[in-house]
Amino acid sequence: MNPAPRSSNYEPDRRSRRLMGPLFGLACLVATSTGVVVLALLLGAVVTTFLKGTKGADLELIASSKGTPRLPTKGKDLVVVADSPKGLQFRIFNAYARGKRIVDTNESRLPEKAGEIEALKKQLEGLWPPHELARVEKDRVVLAVGSIVGHPEVRHRSGLEFLGDLMRSLVESDPRLAGFRAGITGSLWLLAMVTGFSIPVGVSAAIFLEEYTPPGWFRRTIQINIANLAGVPSIVYGLLGLALFVNAFGFQRLAMGETLWAGALTLGLLILPVIVIATQEALRTVPSSLRQAALALGASRWQVIRDHVLPSAVPGILTGVILALSRAIGETAPLLMVGASAAVPFLPKGPSSEYTALPVEIYNYANEPYDQARIGSEGPFEFQEVAAGGILILLVLLLTMNATAIVIRNRYARPSQG
Amino acid sequence: MKALLDDMAAGPPHRWTGPTPFRQLRERLVFVFLLVCAAITILTTIGIVVVLGVETFQFFSKSDVSVLGFLTGTSTDLEESGPSPKFGILPLIWGTFEVALGSSLIALPIGLLSAIYLSEYAPRRVRAVLKPTLELLAGIPTIVYGFLAMLLVTPVLKAVLTPLGLTVNINNALSACIVVGIMIVPMVSSLSEDVLSAVPRGLREAGYGLGATKFEVSTKIVLPAALSGVTASFILAISRAVGETMAVVLAAGMSPRISLNPLTSIETMTTYMVAVIGGEATVGSPKYLSLFAVGLTLFFSTLLLNLLSSLVLRRYREIYQ
């Protein structure tokens, strides 16, 4: 027998006890909202960086061979055209920019002859990245100096125009001209090919497991296997694709090389377990009375599946498939392994063409050397802004896919109950 | 109605004579097709094991590196001509461990608290907003998290820690830990929330009936009851952190180093692979083959974690009627 509890054990109004609950609730709420905060921060950072790319400069001609030189309006960028009187530009610069570094042509005299202009062009092109601006036009050299608002190299453009520019241009070594056209095209190719491979295979495998395999060791083994496949790091699939598809263990005739085929098959295998698991779950929601009714009417097993089980499981399957495909679109590491890493300045022409993909291009641009100190401040046009634009394109693509999945799920929620 | 009666009087239009040969053939073909598709999932596993195994074997036979040396070596220098005999995976394992440890220190508490909030505290409306948001976070590609580390986390760390006299490398392990930690929060919270919600209501109500507060019910009744599932979700999340590539590449860089300082660049098993493949290793060279040796180590580490997770889930699950 336990001794009777002492009355002091019962203290329902102990302060710590009353305080603990709300405090803990608050801690939980804070923890949960970190997710929302991070999402907001992430979008904010990406959009801010992206918008930096939309800023152009108001160029103002302040000196030329014809007009009289004058100081630029306060707050405007200083642009000097090289056909203005000798040495004048630099005097204006020095008066205006006070101690700021200027593009040095080594002479106070600006070039006049064609040969000299060529030499200056070469010199200026070597100054990349041009923290102070130097732009070379067809027949003249435009110099600018001072703190630059936005990017004097580019005109002002709206966010949509910038996105459009990014989608139009191919991969480039110059961030002002860089874009994602090759990557987007490659990703769409991959998407189409992965869809063609992994939907039939994944759905079929799930049907086999749910409708044909009796519960037992065999089914359990495959089930455990699929669960483990879903947990294999994506880069390991990349290694599989590299050895099996790209190089075929050195058998030249079977090797696919760094083609879309290899990339699509690798991604297809990667999302296969996800599709199988989602399809299985969808098939499980189909009431067994439906199957039994069809079987009782003399339908064969396949007829039951084709005409009754699949149609009522389609919304669930579709949701799972779209989510799996959106995972495939965002995968980078396996594609790097199977050879999408190279900068490909052309669009893929067919499934056995070399390619690059949107996330891979984002990675390449994000990895370009950049000046850390410039982040958050106004600076020259950087690859960061291009990468941010690419991420926006990727997120919009993913959001569209996920929204489609959610709409399908909501529209067909509880398709057939009994 | 009359037409129906007439039909019935006329007898069945078609007498059932068993399945036709065509139908039998079709059934068989469909069965074979489905079987092949299911077999592909098994073949993938076999493929991964064979590919990693064969190439790893080639790595050890083609280079001077012994298995023991590989597991204990502290240098990851690999020349195209051949590796130094001191080549080993230890710095990579250390880097991986650092990222896994750091990110779980962030993700496990946050994830667990979010799960408790969602399952015990949140009003239905709040839950309806928060849950999809967390799912959305889980769907964001990891490269985006890596970009976030470069763009936001590292500059903030720099701004905060530099005045304290610490030097923050552009690529550092800490920012990798932070972004990977944030990345795996949704995994912990959604898996844990599932098991917490599955704890039967009667248990909670018995607790309340005995005079327990909400805090006591959550932490002393619901959480212990769901402990196996929560632990399993923890292990899965750690496994995910171990296999994470792109976020770590962009945040932590690729310099192998065994160091306790989280503000310097490190290299993990995954980022080593990216570094080697970025260096255009010739197919069949020891450098190329070392990818697979490291890959095999990675594969086994995550496999062990995943198996452990499902073991915990099955072995220690409390089953309620």
Interface residues (C-beta under 8 A of the other chain):
Chain A: P12 R17 R18 M20 G21 F24 G25 A27 C28 L29 V30 A31 T32 S33 T34 G35 V36 V38 L39 L41 L42 A45 V46 T49 P200 V201 G202 S204 A205 I207 F208 L209 Y212 T213 I222 I224 N225 I226 A227 N228 L229 G231 V232 P233 S234 I235 V236 Y237 G238 L239 L240 L242 A243 L244 N247 F249 G250 L269 L272 P273 V276 G298 S300 R301 W302 L323 S326 R327 I329 G330 E331 T332 A333 L336 M337 S341 P359 I362 Y363 A366 N367 Q372 I375 G376 Q384 A387 A388 I391 L394 L395 L398 N402 I406
Chain B: W16 P19 R23 R26 E27 V30 F31 F33 L34 L35 C37 A38 I40 T41 I42 T44 T45 G47 I48 V51 L52 V54 E55 P109 I110 G111 L113 S114 I116 Y117 L118 E120 Y121 A122 L130 P132 T133 L134 L136 L137 G139 I140 P141 T142 I143 V144 Y145 G146 F147 L148 M150 L151 L152 T154 P155 K158 I170 I182 V185 P186 S189 G211 T213 K214 F215 E216 S218 T219 L236 S239 R240 V242 G243 E244 T245 M246 V249 L250 T270 M273 V274 I277 G278 V283 G284 L291 F292 G295 L298 F299 T302 L303 L305 N306 L307 S310
